[in-house]
Amino acid sequence: MSPVITRIFPPEAFGVFGVFTSVINILTNSSSLKLEMALPLQKETDEFIELLWICLFANLGYALLIAAVLIFIPISVYETFNVSELVDFLWLIPLTLLITGCTRILTSAVVRFKAYKAISYSFINQILVKNVVQIILGLFSASGLSLIFGTFFNQGTGMTNLIRVLKKRKVLTWTPLSKLIIFSHVKEHRDYIFYGTPSGLINALGLYLPVPLVMYYFGPKEAGGLAFCITLISLPMRVVGKSVSQAFIGECAEMIREKKPGLSKLYKKLILRLSLLILVPFIIATFWGQPIFKLFFGQEWSQSGYFIQILALPFCLQFISSPLSQILNLLTLQKVQLIWDIIRVILTIGTLCLPPILGYAIDPTILIYSVGSSISYVLLILICLKYVTLKEKNIIR
């Protein structure tokens, strides 16, 4: 549906949409204090149910807090980032945060039961609803808000299959949460809260800041071109990478719970298979990205095709590393994850802010960002490999 959408919406609309989704993704990443990562590791059903409700209530409180903060942000901030049309629709941000956070929590909960088919159906529903709503609204108003409303509706529909799985497993029942129960879970999973939460926030900043920064330095058209490039090239990562990630988390969580060997072997095997899987798309994107974009999406999106050629390498490295990087959370190595996240966000901000300050145009700026991003993902793959190998030795002993 992307060729249809790009002929309805101009790049400027994707610029506004890109900033909105970047804000949502940055804020949602830590909406449940990363406690959802502990759900697949829970052995006892009662403890699983308690932690699930704690995650959901934390997500609700987080959304209400963001809503309160948005009231005090001056309009001039939105004008600076060229998204002043969002001012009348600020209520969409906390509401989308609430729904997106619930979907993330329920997905992590379903991973415990290895119900990957339900997760896939949920994802397919989200994609279909988003595209259909965006096209219908775009025929009446080809603005960034029409794209945003499509994203808002898709999150709600994605939860249906996840809720069905949890109800079937009888783990969506209400259980009273006393202060003692809450304190017990907070104490047990404190590393997720104190290290995983800032790590998740910094990780999201490194991942989703490029579009707002390009919007700030170069304007909505360039930001829209980058936003669409990221949206399209991230599809294989979301479809394949997310599925691999959920299966990998489920298998690793079981190995860690039951102290089974094979963690290092599984990690290395997936690195090889993901590398082979992404090889052909990498070659196509690197050498023919711009001509393909002109053909399928129109001349107006030629710059997005050039961006894909420049960013093919870091996106391929991200495709390989992102599904497997969750092993650091499962091994409760949030401190290590936090250090890498800080390195990545420094590289992201530095490579996207310094070039325009020094007078560089958009194309060399994106090229410099591509180099910095590639370095960060190679480092992540090596870090995960190191700690998986150490954990494997401990399990064998």
C-alpha positions as CSV (number, residue, x, y, z in Angstrom):
1,M,0.0,0.0,0.0
2,S,3.0,2.3,0.3
3,P,3.0,3.4,-3.4
4,V,-0.7,4.4,-2.9
5,I,0.1,6.4,0.3
6,T,3.0,8.2,-1.2
7,R,0.9,9.4,-4.1
8,I,-1.7,10.8,-1.6
9,F,0.6,12.4,1.0
10,P,3.5,14.8,0.3
11,P,6.9,14.4,2.1
12,E,6.0,17.3,4.4
13,A,3.0,15.3,5.9
14,F,5.4,12.4,6.6
15,G,7.7,14.9,8.4
16,V,5.0,15.7,10.9
17,F,3.9,12.1,11.1
18,G,7.6,11.0,11.7
19,V,8.1,13.4,14.6
20,F,4.8,12.2,16.2
21,T,5.7,8.5,15.9
22,S,9.3,9.3,17.1
23,V,7.9,10.9,20.3
24,I,5.5,8.0,20.9
25,N,8.2,5.4,20.4
26,I,10.7,7.2,22.6
27,L,8.2,7.6,25.5
28,T,6.5,4.2,25.2
29,N,9.8,2.4,25.5
30,S,9.9,2.8,29.2
31,S,6.2,3.3,30.0
32,S,6.0,0.2,32.2
33,L,9.5,0.7,33.8
34,K,10.8,-2.2,31.6
35,L,9.1,-4.7,34.0
36,E,7.4,-6.3,31.0
37,M,10.8,-7.9,30.1
38,A,10.5,-10.0,33.3
39,L,7.1,-11.5,32.4
40,P,8.5,-14.3,30.2
41,L,10.9,-15.3,33.1
42,Q,8.1,-15.9,35.7
43,K,7.7,-19.5,36.7
44,E,4.7,-19.2,39.0
45,T,1.4,-18.2,37.5
46,D,0.3,-16.1,40.5
47,E,3.5,-14.0,40.3
48,F,3.1,-13.7,36.5
49,I,-0.5,-12.3,37.0
50,E,0.7,-9.9,39.7
51,L,3.5,-8.6,37.6
52,L,1.3,-8.2,34.6
53,W,-1.2,-5.9,36.5
54,I,1.7,-4.0,37.9
55,C,3.0,-3.3,34.4
56,L,-0.5,-2.2,33.2
57,F,-1.0,0.2,36.1
58,A,2.5,1.6,35.7
59,N,1.7,2.2,32.0
60,L,-1.5,4.0,33.0
61,G,0.3,6.2,35.5
62,Y,3.0,7.0,33.0
63,A,0.4,8.1,30.3
64,L,-1.3,10.4,32.9
65,L,2.0,11.9,33.9
66,I,2.9,12.7,30.2
67,A,-0.6,14.2,29.8
68,A,0.1,16.5,32.7
69,V,3.5,17.5,31.4
70,L,2.2,18.3,27.9
71,I,-0.1,21.0,29.4
72,F,2.9,23.1,30.4
73,I,5.0,22.9,27.2
74,P,4.8,26.2,25.4
75,I,3.5,26.4,21.8
76,S,6.9,27.8,20.7
77,V,8.5,24.4,21.2
78,Y,6.1,22.8,18.6
79,E,6.7,25.7,16.2
80,T,10.5,25.2,16.5
81,F,10.1,21.6,15.3
82,N,7.7,22.6,12.6
83,V,4.8,20.6,14.1
84,S,2.5,23.4,15.3
85,E,-0.5,21.6,13.7
86,L,-0.3,19.1,16.6
87,V,-1.1,21.7,19.2
88,D,-4.9,21.1,18.9
89,F,-4.4,17.3,19.0
90,L,-2.0,16.9,22.0
91,W,-4.5,14.6,23.7
92,L,-3.5,12.0,21.0
93,I,-0.1,11.7,22.5
94,P,-1.0,10.3,26.0
95,L,-3.8,8.2,24.6
96,T,-1.6,6.6,21.9
97,L,1.0,6.1,24.6
98,L,-1.5,4.2,26.8
99,I,-2.6,1.9,24.0
100,T,0.9,1.3,22.6
101,G,2.2,0.6,26.0
102,C,-0.6,-2.0,26.7
103,T,0.2,-3.7,23.4
104,R,3.9,-3.9,24.3
105,I,3.1,-5.4,27.7
106,L,0.6,-7.9,26.4
107,T,3.0,-9.0,23.7
108,S,5.7,-9.7,26.2
109,A,3.2,-11.6,28.4
110,V,2.1,-13.8,25.4
111,V,5.8,-14.6,24.7
112,R,5.8,-16.6,28.0
113,F,3.4,-19.1,26.4
114,K,5.2,-19.0,23.0
115,A,2.0,-18.0,21.3
116,Y,3.8,-16.5,18.3
117,K,0.9,-17.0,15.9
118,A,-1.3,-14.7,18.0
119,I,1.5,-12.1,18.0
120,S,1.8,-12.3,14.2
121,Y,-2.0,-11.9,13.7
122,S,-1.8,-8.9,16.0
123,F,0.9,-7.3,14.0
124,I,-0.9,-8.0,10.7
125,N,-4.1,-6.4,12.0
126,Q,-2.1,-3.4,13.0
127,I,-0.5,-2.9,9.6
128,L,-3.8,-3.5,7.7
129,V,-5.8,-1.1,9.8
130,K,-3.1,1.6,9.8
131,N,-2.8,1.6,6.0
132,V,-6.6,1.4,5.3
133,V,-7.4,4.3,7.7
134,Q,-4.5,6.4,6.4
135,I,-5.6,6.0,2.8
136,I,-9.3,6.8,3.5
137,L,-8.5,9.8,5.6
138,G,-5.8,10.9,3.1
139,L,-8.4,11.2,0.4
140,F,-10.2,13.9,2.4
141,S,-7.1,15.5,3.9
142,A,-3.6,14.7,2.9
143,S,-2.0,16.0,6.1
144,G,0.2,14.6,8.8
145,L,-2.8,14.2,11.2
146,S,-4.4,11.7,8.8
147,L,-1.3,9.6,9.0
148,I,-1.2,9.9,12.8
149,F,-4.9,8.9,13.2
150,G,-4.1,5.7,11.2
151,T,-1.4,4.8,13.7
152,F,-3.7,5.6,16.7
153,F,-6.4,3.2,15.4
154,N,-4.0,0.4,14.5
155,Q,-2.7,0.0,18.1
156,G,-6.1,-0.7,19.5
157,T,-6.9,-3.5,17.0
158,G,-3.6,-5.2,17.6
159,M,-4.5,-6.1,21.2
160,T,-7.5,-8.3,20.3
161,N,-5.5,-11.6,19.6
162,L,-3.2,-11.0,22.5
163,I,-6.0,-10.6,25.0
164,R,-7.7,-13.8,23.6
165,V,-4.5,-15.8,24.3
166,L,-4.2,-14.5,27.9
167,K,-7.9,-15.2,28.6
168,K,-7.5,-18.7,27.3
169,R,-4.6,-19.3,29.6
170,K,-6.7,-17.8,32.5
171,V,-4.0,-15.3,33.4
172,L,-5.9,-12.1,32.7
173,T,-7.9,-12.4,35.9
174,W,-7.8,-9.6,38.5
175,T,-5.7,-10.1,41.6
176,P,-5.5,-7.7,44.5
177,L,-2.2,-5.8,44.7
178,S,-1.1,-5.0,48.2
179,K,1.8,-2.7,49.0
180,L,3.8,-5.8,50.1
181,I,3.2,-7.6,46.7
182,I,4.2,-4.5,44.7
183,F,7.3,-3.9,46.9
184,S,8.3,-7.6,46.5
185,H,8.2,-7.4,42.7
186,V,9.9,-4.0,42.6
187,K,12.7,-5.3,44.8
188,E,13.1,-8.5,42.8
189,H,13.2,-6.7,39.4
190,R,14.8,-3.5,40.6
191,D,17.5,-3.7,37.9
192,Y,14.9,-3.5,35.2
193,I,13.5,-0.3,36.8
194,F,16.7,1.5,37.8
195,Y,18.9,0.5,34.8
196,G,16.5,-0.9,32.2
197,T,14.2,2.2,32.3
198,P,16.9,4.8,31.6
199,S,18.5,2.3,29.2
200,G,15.3,1.9,27.3
201,L,14.7,5.6,27.1
202,I,18.2,6.3,25.9
203,N,18.0,3.5,23.4
204,A,14.8,4.9,22.0
205,L,16.4,8.4,21.8
206,G,19.2,6.9,19.7
207,L,16.7,5.1,17.5
208,Y,14.0,7.7,17.0
209,L,15.8,11.1,17.3
210,P,17.0,11.3,13.7
211,V,13.6,12.4,12.2
212,P,13.0,15.2,14.8
213,L,16.6,16.4,14.5
214,V,16.4,16.5,10.7
215,M,13.1,18.3,11.0
216,Y,14.8,20.9,13.3
217,Y,17.9,21.5,11.1
218,F,16.6,20.9,7.5
219,G,12.8,21.2,7.6
220,P,9.7,19.1,7.0
221,K,10.4,17.9,3.4
222,E,13.8,16.4,4.3
223,A,12.4,15.0,7.6
224,G,9.5,13.4,5.6
225,G,11.9,11.8,3.2
226,L,13.9,10.3,6.0
227,A,10.8,9.3,7.9
228,F,9.4,7.4,4.9
229,C,12.8,5.8,4.3
230,I,13.0,4.6,7.9
231,T,9.3,3.4,7.8
232,L,9.8,1.4,4.6
233,I,13.2,-0.1,5.3
234,S,12.2,-1.1,8.8
235,L,9.4,-3.3,7.6
236,P,11.5,-6.4,7.2
237,M,13.0,-5.7,10.7
238,R,9.5,-5.4,12.1
239,V,8.1,-8.5,10.4
240,V,11.1,-10.8,10.5
241,G,13.2,-9.2,13.2
242,K,10.3,-8.9,15.7
243,S,9.2,-12.5,15.1
244,V,12.8,-13.7,15.6
245,S,13.1,-11.6,18.7
246,Q,10.0,-13.0,20.3
247,A,11.0,-16.6,19.6
248,F,14.5,-15.9,20.7
249,I,13.3,-14.4,24.0
250,G,11.0,-17.3,24.6
251,E,13.7,-19.9,24.0
252,C,16.3,-18.1,25.9
253,A,14.0,-17.4,28.8
254,E,13.3,-21.2,29.0
255,M,17.0,-22.0,28.9
256,I,17.7,-19.5,31.6
257,R,14.8,-20.7,33.8
258,E,15.7,-24.4,33.4
259,K,19.5,-23.8,33.2
260,K,19.8,-25.6,29.9
261,P,23.0,-25.3,27.7
262,G,22.9,-24.1,24.1
263,L,22.5,-20.3,24.6
264,S,25.8,-19.4,22.8
265,K,25.2,-21.8,20.0
266,L,21.7,-20.4,19.4
267,Y,23.0,-16.8,19.3
268,K,25.7,-17.6,16.8
269,K,23.4,-19.6,14.6
270,L,20.9,-16.7,14.4
271,I,23.6,-14.2,13.6
272,L,24.6,-16.3,10.6
273,R,21.0,-16.9,9.4
274,L,19.9,-13.3,9.8
275,S,23.1,-12.1,8.0
276,L,22.3,-14.5,5.0
277,L,18.7,-13.4,5.1
278,I,19.4,-9.7,4.8
279,L,22.3,-10.0,2.3
280,V,20.2,-9.8,-0.9
281,P,18.0,-6.9,0.3
282,F,21.2,-5.1,1.3
283,I,22.7,-5.4,-2.1
284,I,19.5,-4.2,-3.8
285,A,19.1,-1.2,-1.5
286,T,22.7,-0.1,-1.8
287,F,23.0,-0.2,-5.5
288,W,19.4,0.4,-6.8
289,G,17.6,2.1,-3.9
290,Q,17.0,5.5,-5.6
291,P,15.9,4.1,-9.1
292,I,13.4,1.7,-7.3
293,F,12.0,4.6,-5.3
294,K,11.4,6.7,-8.3
295,L,9.6,3.9,-10.1
296,F,7.3,2.7,-7.3
297,F,6.7,5.9,-5.2
298,G,7.2,8.7,-7.7
299,Q,9.8,11.4,-8.5
300,E,8.9,13.3,-5.3
301,W,10.4,10.5,-3.2
302,S,13.7,10.3,-5.0
303,Q,15.6,11.6,-2.0
304,S,14.2,8.9,0.2
305,G,15.6,6.3,-2.2
306,Y,19.0,8.0,-1.9
307,F,18.7,7.9,1.9
308,I,18.1,4.2,1.7
309,Q,21.3,3.7,-0.3
310,I,23.2,5.5,2.3
311,L,21.6,3.9,5.3
312,A,21.4,0.3,4.0
313,L,24.5,-0.9,6.0
314,P,23.4,0.4,9.5
315,F,19.8,-0.8,8.9
316,C,21.1,-4.3,8.0
317,L,23.3,-4.4,11.1
318,Q,20.3,-3.3,13.1
319,F,18.2,-6.1,11.5
320,I,20.8,-8.6,12.8
321,S,21.5,-7.1,16.2
322,S,18.2,-5.8,17.5
323,P,16.3,-9.2,17.8
324,L,19.3,-10.7,19.6
325,S,20.1,-7.7,21.9
326,Q,17.2,-8.6,24.2
327,I,19.5,-11.3,25.7
328,L,21.1,-8.5,27.8
329,N,17.8,-7.9,29.5
330,L,17.2,-11.6,30.0
331,L,20.6,-11.9,31.6
332,T,19.8,-8.9,33.8
333,L,22.7,-7.0,32.3
334,Q,20.9,-3.7,32.2
335,K,24.0,-1.8,33.2
336,V,25.8,-3.1,30.1
337,Q,22.8,-2.3,27.9
338,L,22.7,1.2,29.4
339,I,26.4,1.8,28.6
340,W,25.9,0.8,25.0
341,D,22.7,2.9,24.7
342,I,24.6,6.0,25.9
343,I,27.3,5.4,23.3
344,R,24.7,5.0,20.6
345,V,22.8,8.1,21.5
346,I,26.0,10.2,21.7
347,L,26.9,8.9,18.2
348,T,23.4,9.7,16.9
349,I,23.2,13.2,18.3
350,G,26.8,14.0,17.3
351,T,26.6,12.8,13.7
352,L,23.3,14.5,13.1
353,C,23.9,17.8,14.9
354,L,27.6,18.7,14.2
355,P,27.4,18.5,10.4
356,P,24.6,21.0,9.9
357,I,26.2,23.3,12.5
358,L,29.4,23.1,10.5
359,G,27.4,24.0,7.3
360,Y,27.0,20.5,5.7
361,A,23.9,19.8,3.6
362,I,21.4,16.9,4.3
363,D,23.1,14.2,2.2
364,P,26.6,14.3,3.8
365,T,24.9,14.6,7.2
366,I,23.0,11.4,6.6
367,L,26.2,9.7,5.4
368,I,28.1,10.6,8.6
369,Y,25.2,9.4,10.6
370,S,25.3,6.1,8.7
371,V,28.9,5.6,9.7
372,G,28.3,6.3,13.4
373,S,25.2,4.1,13.5
374,S,27.0,1.2,11.8
375,I,29.8,1.4,14.4
376,S,27.3,1.2,17.3
377,Y,25.5,-1.9,16.0
378,V,28.8,-3.8,15.3
379,L,29.7,-3.0,18.9
380,L,26.3,-4.3,20.2
381,I,26.7,-7.6,18.4
382,L,30.2,-8.1,19.9
383,I,29.0,-7.2,23.4
384,C,26.1,-9.6,23.3
385,L,28.4,-12.4,22.0
386,K,30.8,-11.8,24.8
387,Y,28.2,-12.1,27.6
388,V,26.3,-15.0,26.0
389,T,29.5,-17.0,25.9
390,L,30.2,-16.2,29.5
391,K,26.7,-17.2,30.5
392,E,27.1,-20.4,28.6
393,K,30.2,-21.4,30.5
394,N,28.5,-20.7,33.8
395,I,25.5,-22.9,32.8
396,I,27.8,-25.8,31.7
397,R,29.7,-25.6,35.0
